[in-house]
Amino acid sequence: MSDAPEGDKPAAPAGPKPKTSLLVLILLLANLGSSGFAAYEGMQAVTAQHAASAAGGEHGKKGEEEGKKKEEVGPVTPLEPFIVNLNEPEATRYLKATFELEVADKEAIAELDKLKRPVRDDVLRYLSSLSVADTQGEAGKAKIQKEVVSRIDRQLGGKNRARRLFFVEFMVQ
């Protein structure tokens, strides 16, 4: 038995607290350093962009106007849905696609209505030549958009009258 009273016992040493505190401090410093670096890089990019636009003067304004023109959407006309057999010899696979077409002007829409049959024929022939692999992924769809716009523009006489193709529905079964 002990001669010392129970209230005078020495306190037990704190176990893992110093290691935890040190770890928290290291993580805090690493976070502070990486945040500071990210802020510095972000400010450099903003400063460089500001300097470039200030140096551009009139040319910078011209570029902004051209950018706005490119962002403007021209007249858009819906195309009837396309349903085709895909070029898959071992299985019967179908593609159903519905598009909207952006054109240069309203006259192009009228011309498209006049050329409806040859345009549909050309697009149907192209779509039915695709395999399932050709229709998958963003790159495949971008290629389809580019090719369909090119074919329709050719039917409309070229001169970029057909601008962009928007997918409304795209299903492979």
C-alpha positions in Angstrom: 0.0 0.0 0.0 1.1 3.4 -0.6 2.1 6.1 1.9 1.0 8.9 -0.4 -2.6 10.0 -0.3 -4.7 9.2 -3.4 -5.1 12.9 -4.4 -1.3 13.4 -4.7 -0.7 10.8 -7.4 1.3 12.2 -10.4 -0.7 12.7 -13.6 -0.2 10.1 -16.3 1.8 11.5 -19.2 -0.3 12.4 -22.3 0.2 9.7 -24.9 -0.2 10.4 -28.6 -1.2 14.1 -28.3 2.2 15.5 -29.3 2.4 13.4 -32.4 -1.2 14.4 -33.4 -0.5 18.0 -32.8 2.7 17.8 -34.9 0.9 16.1 -37.7 -1.9 18.7 -37.7 0.7 21.5 -37.8 2.5 19.9 -40.8 -0.8 19.4 -42.7 -1.8 23.0 -41.9 1.5 24.4 -43.2 1.3 22.2 -46.4 -2.2 23.4 -47.0 -1.2 27.0 -46.5 1.7 26.7 -48.8 -0.3 25.1 -51.6 -3.1 27.6 -51.2 -0.7 30.4 -51.4 0.9 29.0 -54.5 -2.5 28.5 -56.2 -3.4 32.1 -55.4 -0.1 33.4 -56.8 -0.6 31.4 -60.0 -4.2 32.6 -60.4 -3.1 36.2 -59.9 -0.4 35.8 -62.5 -2.9 34.5 -65.0 -5.3 37.4 -64.4 -2.5 40.0 -64.6 -1.2 38.5 -67.9 -4.7 38.5 -69.3 -5.3 42.1 -68.2 -2.0 43.2 -69.7 -2.7 41.4 -73.0 -6.1 43.0 -73.4 -4.7 46.4 -72.5 -1.9 46.0 -75.0 -4.4 44.9 -77.6 -6.2 48.2 -77.6 -8.4 48.4 -80.7 -7.4 44.9 -81.8 -8.6 43.5 -78.5 -12.0 45.1 -79.0 -12.2 43.7 -82.6 -11.4 40.2 -81.3 -14.2 40.6 -78.7 -16.7 41.6 -81.4 -15.7 38.6 -83.5 -16.1 36.3 -80.5 -19.6 37.6 -79.9 -20.5 37.0 -83.5 -19.3 33.4 -83.3 -21.4 32.9 -80.1 -24.6 34.2 -81.7 -26.7 31.3 -82.9 -28.2 31.7 -86.3 -31.6 30.4 -87.4 -32.1 26.8 -86.2 -34.4 24.4 -88.0 -35.4 20.9 -86.8 -34.7 17.9 -89.1 -37.0 14.9 -89.2 -35.7 11.9 -87.1 -33.4 9.5 -88.8 -33.7 5.8 -88.1 -31.1 3.6 -89.8 -29.6 0.1 -89.6 -26.0 0.4 -88.6 -23.3 -1.3 -90.5 -22.8 -4.3 -88.2 -22.6 -7.6 -90.1 -22.9 -9.9 -87.1 -26.0 -8.2 -85.5 -28.9 -6.0 -86.4 -28.3 -2.7 -84.7 -30.2 0.5 -85.1 -29.5 4.2 -84.7 -32.2 6.8 -84.1 -31.0 10.3 -84.3 -32.9 13.6 -84.2 -31.0 16.8 -85.1 -31.5 20.6 -85.2 -29.4 22.4 -87.8 -28.1 26.0 -87.4 -27.9 27.8 -90.8 -26.6 31.1 -91.9 -29.9 32.8 -92.7 -33.6 32.2 -93.2 -33.0 31.7 -97.0 -31.0 28.6 -96.2 -34.0 27.2 -94.3 -36.1 27.7 -97.4 -33.5 26.1 -99.6 -33.2 23.2 -97.2 -37.0 22.7 -97.4 -36.7 22.6 -101.2 -33.8 20.1 -101.1 -35.3 17.9 -98.3 -35.3 14.6 -100.2 -31.6 14.8 -101.5 -30.4 16.0 -98.0 -32.2 13.2 -96.2 -30.9 10.7 -98.7 -27.3 11.9 -98.3 -27.5 11.9 -94.4 -29.3 8.5 -94.3 -26.6 7.0 -96.5 -23.9 8.4 -94.2 -25.5 7.3 -91.0 -26.2 3.8 -92.2 -22.5 3.4 -93.1 -21.5 3.8 -89.4 -20.8 1.0 -87.0 -21.7 1.0 -83.4 -18.1 1.9 -82.5 -18.3 5.0 -84.8 -21.3 6.3 -82.7 -19.7 5.9 -79.3 -18.0 8.6 -77.3 -17.7 12.3 -77.6 -15.2 12.1 -80.5 -17.5 9.8 -82.5 -20.4 12.2 -82.1 -18.2 15.2 -83.0 -17.2 13.4 -86.2 -20.8 12.7 -87.0 -21.8 16.3 -86.4 -18.9 17.5 -88.7 -19.7 15.1 -91.5 -23.5 15.7 -91.4 -23.0 19.5 -91.5 -20.5 19.1 -94.3 -22.9 17.0 -96.4 -25.8 19.3 -95.8 -23.7 22.4 -96.6 -22.6 20.7 -99.9 -26.3 20.2 -100.8 -27.0 23.8 -100.0 -24.2 24.9 -102.4 -21.3 25.2 -99.9 -20.4 28.7 -98.6 -20.9 27.7 -95.0 -24.7 28.0 -95.1 -25.0 25.0 -92.8 -23.1 25.9 -89.6 -23.7 23.6 -86.7 -25.6 20.5 -85.8 -27.3 20.0 -82.4 -28.2 16.5 -81.1 -31.8 16.4 -79.9 -31.9 12.6 -79.6 -29.3 10.0 -80.3 -30.0 6.3 -79.5 -28.2 3.1 -80.6 -30.0 -0.2 -80.0 
